[in-house]
């Protein structure tokens, strides 16, 4: 049954459209990566047991114009009267909106799920099952439009999370089909300016020629921002570092040095798809009565995605020769 609060937020949605506001505004901020670890770690026993999640509108407001009071009112609202509970639940709201509460101006609107405390996959824009990926033990997808990743095991969604890809105006992350190559727990970026060291953690390369990796780094709430690599929050970067498979070589060497030996097998397949968003990604369609999560459409078949490197073309030729035997 809809509550009185739900009707108020539905009316807000209609007001947004009536006044020409297509979506909540966004202000730049940074995620507290370690505060959200518990949200990302929640794991249900059965993916099929996850409920369908719906969403509502909520305004950050206070009649007196006090932003601190407005945030506390918001926390109480989503925490059913408990401010501390609301603060914890607000971390999920920030992830889903790609917007921190602290950087949300008074009067702006946020999207709030109707249920909190679920396995994070319940809030995923990616399909829970990817039928054409059922033959792959592991498959990793980076979707630039929604600025998010998905990890599949035999076509079943194992994990998803947010990313920041490369700045499309200068160093866009290339689209295409790749494989994970070498990995390192810690690495200093070659893009570091003189006198500084940009230290990346849980580094996993997928474009050896251009030196493009996924890795942990500071995560702004806006859209693409990196120098071509893909930024992740710490918990996701470490999980992928342990989960995905690197390439296999005659020397068993997984690092970037030239003495790695002959390549024997590619690592986990990586698909980079979607267009770069214009500004901050917009995860929701803002309907008159309520917001609707935008669902990601994945390529029908993973091998339909064009190879992104000469190395990938080599693996394709090898795969075709093996299939013809």
Secondary structure, 3 states (H helix, E strand, C coil): CCCHHHHHHHHHHHHHHHCCCCCCCCCCCECCCCCCHHHHHCCCCCHHHCCCCCEEEEECCCCCCCHHHHHHHHHHHHCCCCHHHHHHHHHHHHHHHCCCCCCCCCCCEEEEECCCCCCHHHHCCCCCECHHHCCCCCEEEEECCCCEEEEEECCEEEEEEECECECCCCCCCCCEEEECCCEEEEEECCCCCCCCCCEEEEEEEEECCCCEEEEECCCECCCCCECCCEEECHHHHHHHHHHCCCCEECCCCCCCCCCCCCEEECCCEEEEECCCCCCCCCCEEECCCCEEECCCCCCCCHHHCCECCHHHHHHHHHHHHHHHC
